[in-house]
Amino acid sequence: MAKLISKTYGDALFELAVEEEKVDALLEEIEQLQKILEDNSDFSRLMTHPQIIKEEKLQVAEAVFKGRISDELMGFLLIVISKDRYQEIDEILEYFITEVKKYKGIGVATVTTALPLKEEQCRKIEQKLLNTTEYKTMEMHYQTDAALIGGMVIRIGDRVVDSSIRTKLYELQKQLLKVQI
């Protein structure tokens, strides 16, 4: 259900951004709004508190954000609050950011290796991904996991390429267990 809500509201905001030709401006503004909301958890608790009436929540949101964020984003925030969907605000904003990245041809890749990579290796991986995908640019995230033993796991959206030694050993183990002597 939450995924449907984030898609519905995120698509509406994205369509508004494209229609108003404010994709970059709204993206930047939403990223800043996310940081503000993350740093001020009391605001979220207030917006989701069941004993505070909707009108008071709307007044608080206007008092806090009016004049500080664009009219488009202010209107959107007020709609989310008035429809009692504030508890999904993080997912909605994330969905919007994902849609903007798709629109701009930005791929998001997470590369996990057993050991930290050198800068040259990172550049080669990024270039290889650009050459083998339809993306114009890549947003790269690197992490390490010693349990991989060696090799790497590359995740782009819901696609995963796993060439880790851990996975190869697991597959070998499965094949050996199938063999009957």
C-alpha positions as CSV (number, residue, x, y, z in Angstrom):
1,M,0.0,0.0,0.0
2,A,2.8,2.4,0.9
3,K,4.5,1.8,-2.4
4,L,1.3,2.6,-4.3
5,I,0.9,5.8,-2.2
6,S,4.5,6.9,-2.8
7,K,4.2,6.2,-6.5
8,T,0.9,8.1,-6.9
9,Y,2.1,11.2,-5.0
10,G,5.6,11.0,-6.4
11,D,4.4,10.7,-10.0
12,A,2.1,13.7,-9.4
13,L,5.0,15.8,-8.1
14,F,7.3,14.6,-10.9
15,E,4.7,15.5,-13.6
16,L,4.3,18.9,-12.1
17,A,8.1,19.4,-12.1
18,V,8.3,18.4,-15.8
19,E,5.3,20.4,-16.8
20,E,6.6,23.6,-15.0
21,E,10.1,22.9,-16.3
22,K,11.4,22.9,-12.7
23,V,12.9,19.4,-12.5
24,D,16.4,20.5,-11.3
25,A,15.0,23.2,-8.9
26,L,12.5,20.9,-7.3
27,L,15.1,18.1,-7.1
28,E,17.5,20.4,-5.2
29,E,14.8,21.7,-3.0
30,I,13.5,18.2,-2.1
31,E,17.0,17.0,-1.3
32,Q,17.3,19.9,1.2
33,L,13.8,19.3,2.6
34,Q,14.8,15.6,3.2
35,K,17.8,16.7,5.3
36,I,15.7,19.2,7.2
37,L,13.0,16.6,8.0
38,E,15.7,14.0,8.9
39,D,17.3,16.5,11.3
40,N,14.0,17.5,12.9
41,S,12.2,14.3,13.9
42,D,10.0,16.3,16.2
43,F,8.3,17.8,13.2
44,S,7.5,14.4,11.8
45,R,6.2,13.2,15.1
46,L,3.9,16.3,15.3
47,M,2.6,15.7,11.7
48,T,1.8,12.0,12.4
49,H,0.4,12.5,16.0
50,P,-3.2,11.1,16.0
51,Q,-4.5,13.6,18.6
52,I,-3.5,16.7,16.7
53,I,-6.2,17.8,14.2
54,K,-5.4,18.2,10.5
55,E,-6.1,22.0,10.5
56,E,-3.4,22.5,13.2
57,K,-0.9,20.4,11.3
58,L,-1.6,22.5,8.2
59,Q,-1.1,25.7,10.1
60,V,2.2,24.4,11.6
61,A,3.5,23.3,8.2
62,E,2.6,26.7,6.7
63,A,4.2,28.6,9.6
64,V,7.4,26.5,9.2
65,F,7.8,26.4,5.4
66,K,5.8,29.2,3.9
67,G,8.2,31.5,2.1
68,R,11.1,29.1,2.6
69,I,10.2,26.6,-0.1
70,S,8.6,27.0,-3.5
71,D,4.9,27.4,-3.9
72,E,4.8,24.1,-5.8
73,L,6.5,22.2,-3.0
74,M,4.5,24.0,-0.3
75,G,1.2,23.1,-2.0
76,F,2.3,19.6,-2.4
77,L,3.3,19.3,1.3
78,L,-0.1,20.7,2.3
79,I,-1.9,18.2,0.1
80,V,0.1,15.3,1.6
81,I,-0.8,16.5,5.1
82,S,-4.5,17.2,4.3
83,K,-4.8,13.6,2.9
84,D,-3.2,12.1,6.0
85,R,-0.3,10.7,4.0
86,Y,2.5,12.5,5.9
87,Q,3.8,9.2,7.3
88,E,4.8,8.3,3.7
89,I,6.6,11.6,3.0
90,D,10.1,9.9,3.0
91,E,9.0,7.3,0.5
92,I,7.2,9.9,-1.7
93,L,10.3,12.1,-1.8
94,E,12.6,9.1,-2.5
95,Y,10.3,8.0,-5.3
96,F,10.4,11.5,-6.8
97,I,14.2,11.6,-6.7
98,T,14.4,8.2,-8.4
99,E,12.1,9.4,-11.2
100,V,14.2,12.5,-11.7
101,K,17.3,10.3,-12.0
102,K,15.6,8.1,-14.6
103,Y,14.4,11.2,-16.5
104,K,17.9,12.6,-16.5
105,G,19.6,9.3,-17.4
106,I,21.4,8.9,-14.1
107,G,22.0,5.3,-13.0
108,V,22.6,4.5,-9.4
109,A,25.1,1.7,-8.8
110,T,26.2,0.1,-5.6
111,V,29.5,-1.8,-5.9
112,T,30.5,-4.1,-3.0
113,T,34.0,-5.6,-2.9
114,A,35.9,-7.5,-0.3
115,L,38.6,-4.8,-0.1
116,P,38.5,-1.1,-0.8
117,L,39.1,-0.2,-4.5
118,K,41.7,2.2,-5.8
119,E,40.5,5.4,-7.6
120,E,41.6,4.0,-11.0
121,Q,39.6,0.8,-10.4
122,C,36.5,2.9,-9.5
123,R,36.8,4.9,-12.7
124,K,37.1,1.7,-14.8
125,I,34.1,0.2,-13.2
126,E,32.1,3.3,-13.7
127,Q,33.1,3.5,-17.4
128,K,32.3,-0.1,-18.0
129,L,28.8,0.4,-16.5
130,L,28.3,3.5,-18.7
131,N,29.3,1.5,-21.8
132,T,27.0,-1.5,-21.0
133,T,23.9,0.4,-19.8
134,E,21.7,3.1,-21.3
135,Y,22.6,5.7,-18.6
136,K,24.3,9.0,-19.4
137,T,26.0,9.3,-16.0
138,M,26.4,7.0,-13.0
139,E,26.0,7.8,-9.3
140,M,28.4,5.3,-7.8
141,H,28.4,4.0,-4.2
142,Y,31.2,1.8,-3.0
143,Q,31.2,-0.4,0.0
144,T,33.2,-3.3,1.4
145,D,32.1,-6.6,2.8
146,A,35.0,-9.0,3.8
147,A,32.5,-11.9,3.6
148,L,32.7,-11.7,-0.2
149,I,36.2,-13.1,0.0
150,G,37.0,-11.6,-3.5
151,G,35.3,-10.4,-6.6
152,M,32.4,-7.9,-6.5
153,V,28.7,-7.5,-6.4
154,I,27.2,-4.7,-8.6
155,R,23.6,-3.6,-7.9
156,I,21.8,-1.2,-10.2
157,G,18.1,-0.8,-9.2
158,D,16.7,-4.3,-9.0
159,R,19.5,-5.8,-11.2
160,V,22.4,-7.6,-9.5
161,V,25.6,-9.0,-11.0
162,D,27.3,-11.1,-8.4
163,S,30.8,-12.3,-9.3
164,S,32.0,-12.7,-5.7
165,I,34.0,-15.7,-4.6
166,R,31.5,-16.3,-1.8
167,T,28.7,-16.9,-4.4
168,K,30.9,-19.0,-6.6
169,L,31.8,-21.2,-3.6
170,Y,28.1,-21.5,-2.7
171,E,27.1,-22.5,-6.2
172,L,29.9,-25.1,-6.2
173,Q,28.7,-26.5,-2.9
174,K,25.2,-26.8,-4.3
175,Q,26.5,-28.7,-7.3
176,L,28.6,-31.0,-5.2
177,L,25.7,-31.8,-3.0
178,K,23.6,-32.9,-6.0
179,V,26.3,-35.4,-7.1
180,Q,25.6,-38.9,-5.9
181,I,28.4,-41.3,-5.4
